Amino acid sequence: MVVATATQVLRYSGGTLLLPQTVLSEEYWAELSAGFAEQDVPDRHVLLHCDPDTLTHRIRTDTAPESATAGPWRLRHRAPYREALSWLRRSAEVVDTTHLTPLRLRR
């Protein structure tokens, strides 16, 4: 569904399509990547990473309205994220955001 929807949106709008998505399963990433390749949709896998303490701090101090419900989910997925890091580092362009603030990330 992700590949089909993204392909249709990209073909309709043209340009570049950004899909922010948490993918912790290497098999699922392989499925997405293969699907994009089959549709001739170029992809660039980028991982915004930070150290575990910074990640926990950011989740706990996130004041966005949706964080009240998303925060617990994000906290529960820290361990699966750590487990996925080995394949994520191999398949993605890793951008370490540990020492970046939201303002510096927007630039």
Beta strands, then each sheet from edge to edge (+ up, - down):
strand 1: 46-49
strand 2: 93-96
sheet 1: 1+ 2+
end
